[in-house]
Amino acid sequence: METPETEMHAAKRPVWNAGRSVGAKRALKPKQIWEIRFFLNERRRVRDRALFDLAIDSKLRGCDLVRMKIGDIVNGGQVKTRAIVMQQKTSRPVQFELLPDARASLLAWLERRGGTVDDYVFPSRVDRNGHISTRQYARLVDEWVTGIGLIRSEYGTHSLRRTKASIIYRATGNLRAVQILLGHSKIENTVRYLGIDVEDALALAENTEI
């Protein structure tokens, strides 16, 4: 019996994810956050340090992070302790906090960068009126994680978005708070995004004494 030609072609066609790492990217651990900060400080990469800190604290998607303008995070010459942006994917506003380390690194960058409240925080080096691309942001994340010895395929821009959210969830177990911080419309999305499973739920329960 002959194999139909269409089946032969299907058999030869490579699997779409062959050789690729699929699934959710790993969140960074606190120790790795400080290692990346040290890596960037040692190389005097002021812009990258500010971008990294903003990514961790804001918990924003890459498309929203690169589009941020100076006026989104600065008021009266000072970096805000809280900011709000409109998410491109959901068209919903989301608020986030900026802690002292992030405010200090952002201020150092903005003093060097200059500009007005209508300018992008991280301008493109190709088009000074535009912002860095999400592809460039992804390349930078690759540099940072490999710079401290991590496997590049296991981390990405979503690692930075997930990092603080994961730490908050493990510390508090408050899924609703994490949902708000990530700007998710449904709590089911937050569960999937954090990769919460039965083991996580049981671990939280075991650490709760009544």
C-alpha positions, -999 to +999 in steps of 0.1 A: +000+000+000+015+033-010+017+063+013-003+093+000+019+122-011+004+146+014+013+122+042+049+119+030+052+157+029+037+160+064+062+134+077+091+154+062+079+187+076+100+197+106+082+202+139+077+240+145+093+239+179+122+215+171+153+226+190+135+254+207+128+259+244+090+263+248+068+271+278+070+300+303+103+317+308+118+314+342+114+343+367+146+356+382+155+349+418+165+378+442+201+367+441+201+368+403+185+403+403+215+416+423+240+398+401+226+415+370+227+449+388+263+443+397+271+431+361+256+464+347+271+487+373+306+472+368+303+480+331+288+514+337+258+506+316+236+534+331+208+531+306+206+493+309+206+494+347+176+519+346+158+497+320+163+466+341+152+482+373+121+497+356+112+463+341+114+446+374+094+471+394+068+480+367+061+443+358+051+456+323+051+438+290+079+447+268+057+466+244+045+489+272+079+492+288+097+505+257+069+531+250+071+548+283+077+585+282+096+606+307+064+623+318+050+589+328+076+585+356+088+620+364+070+648+382+086+681+393+121+669+385+118+638+406+110+602+397+076+592+410+071+566+437+040+554+418+031+556+381+003+545+358+003+536+322-022+524+296-015+488+285-013+484+247-027+449+247-057+454+269-063+492+267-066+491+305-046+512+329-022+496+353-003+511+383+031+502+396+055+512+423+091+525+418+113+516+448+144+536+458+169+515+437+148+519+406+143+557+412+180+562+417+190+544+386+163+561+365+173+595+378+210+588+369+200+578+334+176+607+328+202+632+340+225+618+313+198+613+287+181+648+290+149+655+271+114+666+280+084+650+295+071+641+260+103+622+251+107+584+255+126+572+285+147+549+263+151+565+228+161+545+198+197+549+187+185+548+151+156+572+153+161+597+181+124+605+180+114+569+185+119+544+213+140+512+215+123+483+199+110+452+217+135+432+197+164+454+210+150+450+245+149+412+241+186+413+229+196+433+260+179+408+283+198+380+265+230+399+273+222+404+309+212+368+317+241+353+299+264+378+315+257+362+349+259+327+336+223+318+330+210+298+300+197+323+275+169+300+262+154+297+296+149+335+302+134+364+282+116+397+286+087+379+303+111+367+329+115+403+341+077+408+340+071+377+361+099+381+386+085+405+411+050+391+407+063+356+415+082+368+445+051+386+458+029+356+453+053+332+471+056+357+500+019+364+504-002+339+485-024+368+475-033+360+439-058+388+436-031+414+444-008+399+418-036+400+393-040+437+398-003+443+396+001+425+363-030+442+349-048+409+341-085+411+334-091+375+346-075+357+376-073+326+355-047+344+333-027+351+364-027+315+375-015+304+341+011+332+339+026+323+372+025+286+365+007+279+397+000+242+403-011+219+431+023+218+446+024+256+450-011+256+466-001+228+490+032+246+499+012+277+508-013+257+528+015+239+548+030+272+558-003+285+571-009+275+607-043+281+623 
